[in-house]
């Protein structure tokens, strides 16, 4: 049975929604091997008091525990937002086979494009971008709209 990228990205979106509901930046990630979840995560640096607790890092850590290996060969990582430079480094070190992400992170700099296309980086990752990009973008945009609205209410400012 083949499960497609949309299915797993919807799964990652559910994790992103949860992150947003607890006040974390709304990003989710799921690590898949042979159509089975081996790790999942959502942004949690505030709750974990850990600057490295990005959704991708949490999913990779859990995947390593499940697979009993720091090398996550033949896995696919689904992320709602294009990974940052720290997470791309972890993806390379973990030897992830495929990265699938929804929304682009930054129009000026892309860690994915910069690092994963660099010929000095020996590990190659197959990249699929733009999966459910509209939904992924809306999730993070709405998170920040709501955050600004909440902050303005508490500070006594009007929108």
C-alpha positions as CSV (number, residue, x, y, z in Angstrom):
1,X,0.0,0.0,0.0
2,X,1.5,3.3,-1.1
3,X,0.6,6.4,1.0
4,X,1.3,9.7,-0.7
5,X,3.0,12.9,0.3
6,X,-0.3,14.7,1.0
7,X,-1.2,12.1,3.6
8,X,2.0,12.6,5.6
9,X,1.9,16.4,5.2
10,X,-1.6,16.4,6.6
11,X,-0.1,14.5,9.5
12,X,2.6,17.0,9.9
13,X,0.0,19.8,9.7
14,X,-1.9,18.3,12.6
15,X,1.3,18.4,14.7
16,X,1.8,22.1,13.6
17,X,-1.7,22.9,14.7
18,X,-1.0,21.4,18.1
19,X,2.2,23.4,18.5
20,X,0.3,26.6,17.7
21,X,-2.4,25.7,20.2
22,X,0.2,25.6,23.0
23,X,1.9,28.8,22.0
24,X,4.8,27.4,20.1
25,X,5.5,28.4,16.5
26,X,3.1,26.2,14.4
27,X,5.5,23.8,12.7
28,X,5.2,20.0,12.6
29,X,7.4,17.2,11.3
30,X,6.9,13.5,10.8
31,X,9.7,10.9,10.0
32,X,8.5,8.0,7.9
33,X,10.1,4.6,7.0
34,X,8.3,2.1,4.8
35,X,5.0,4.0,5.2
36,X,5.2,3.9,9.0
37,X,5.9,6.7,11.4
38,X,9.1,6.3,13.3
39,X,9.3,9.8,14.7
40,X,7.2,12.9,15.0
41,X,7.6,16.3,16.5
42,X,6.3,19.8,16.7
43,X,8.1,23.0,17.6
44,X,8.7,23.1,21.4
45,X,11.7,25.3,22.3
46,X,9.6,27.3,24.8
47,X,8.1,24.4,26.6
48,X,11.2,22.3,26.5
49,X,13.4,25.3,27.3
50,X,15.6,24.0,24.5
51,X,16.6,26.2,21.5
52,X,17.2,23.1,19.5
53,X,13.6,21.7,20.0
54,X,12.5,22.4,16.5
55,X,9.9,20.0,15.0
56,X,12.5,18.4,12.7
57,X,15.0,17.8,15.5
58,X,12.4,16.3,17.8
59,X,11.2,14.0,15.0
60,X,14.8,12.9,14.3
61,X,15.6,12.2,17.9
62,X,12.5,10.1,18.3
63,X,13.2,8.3,15.1
64,X,16.8,7.5,16.3
65,X,15.4,6.1,19.5
66,X,12.8,3.9,17.6
67,X,15.4,2.7,15.1
68,X,18.2,2.4,17.6
69,X,20.5,4.2,15.2
70,X,21.7,7.8,14.7
71,X,21.7,7.1,10.9
72,X,18.2,7.3,9.6
73,X,18.8,5.7,6.3
74,X,15.9,5.2,3.8
75,X,13.6,7.6,5.8
76,X,11.6,10.5,4.6
77,X,11.1,13.6,6.7
78,X,7.9,15.7,6.1
79,X,7.9,19.2,7.5
80,X,5.3,21.9,7.2
81,X,7.9,24.7,6.8
82,X,11.3,24.6,5.0
83,X,13.9,23.6,7.6
84,X,16.4,26.2,9.0
85,X,20.1,25.8,8.8
86,X,20.4,23.9,12.1
87,X,17.8,21.4,11.0
88,X,19.3,21.0,7.5
89,X,22.6,20.1,9.2
90,X,20.8,17.5,11.3
91,X,19.1,16.1,8.2
92,X,22.5,15.7,6.5
93,X,24.1,14.1,9.6
94,X,21.2,11.7,10.1
95,X,21.5,10.7,6.4
96,X,17.8,11.3,5.7
97,X,17.1,10.0,2.2
98,X,14.3,12.4,1.3
99,X,13.0,15.7,2.6
100,X,9.4,16.9,1.8
101,X,8.3,20.3,2.9
102,X,5.3,22.5,2.5
103,X,5.9,26.2,2.7
104,X,9.1,28.1,1.8
105,X,10.8,29.6,4.8
106,X,12.5,32.7,3.5
107,X,12.7,34.3,0.1
108,X,16.2,35.7,0.8
109,X,18.0,32.7,2.1
110,X,17.3,29.0,1.8
111,X,19.3,26.6,3.9
112,X,17.9,23.7,1.9
113,X,19.0,25.2,-1.4
114,X,22.3,26.5,-0.1
115,X,23.5,23.4,1.9
116,X,21.9,20.5,0.1
117,X,23.0,21.6,-3.3
118,X,26.6,22.4,-2.2
119,X,29.0,19.9,-3.9
120,X,31.1,19.8,-0.7
121,X,28.3,18.2,1.1
122,X,28.7,14.5,0.3
123,X,25.3,13.2,1.4
124,X,22.5,13.8,-1.1
125,X,18.9,14.3,-0.1
126,X,16.1,14.1,-2.5
127,X,14.0,17.2,-2.0
128,X,10.3,17.7,-2.7
129,X,8.9,21.2,-1.9
130,X,5.6,22.8,-2.1
131,X,3.5,19.9,-0.8
132,X,0.2,21.4,0.5
133,X,2.1,24.7,0.5
134,X,-1.1,26.8,0.7
135,X,-2.3,25.0,3.8
136,X,1.2,25.0,5.4
137,X,1.6,28.7,4.7
138,X,-1.8,29.6,6.1
139,X,-1.1,27.6,9.3
140,X,2.0,29.6,10.1
141,X,0.6,32.9,8.9
142,X,-2.5,32.5,11.0
143,X,-0.3,31.5,14.0
144,X,1.6,34.8,13.8
145,X,-1.5,36.9,13.1
146,X,-3.1,35.4,16.2
147,X,0.1,36.0,18.2
148,X,0.3,39.6,17.2
149,X,-3.4,40.1,18.0
150,X,-2.9,38.5,21.4
151,X,0.2,40.6,22.2
152,X,-1.6,43.8,21.1
153,X,-4.5,43.0,23.4
154,X,-2.3,42.4,26.4
155,X,-0.2,45.5,25.7
156,X,-3.2,47.7,25.5
157,X,-2.6,48.5,21.9
158,X,-5.2,48.4,19.2
159,X,-4.8,46.7,15.8
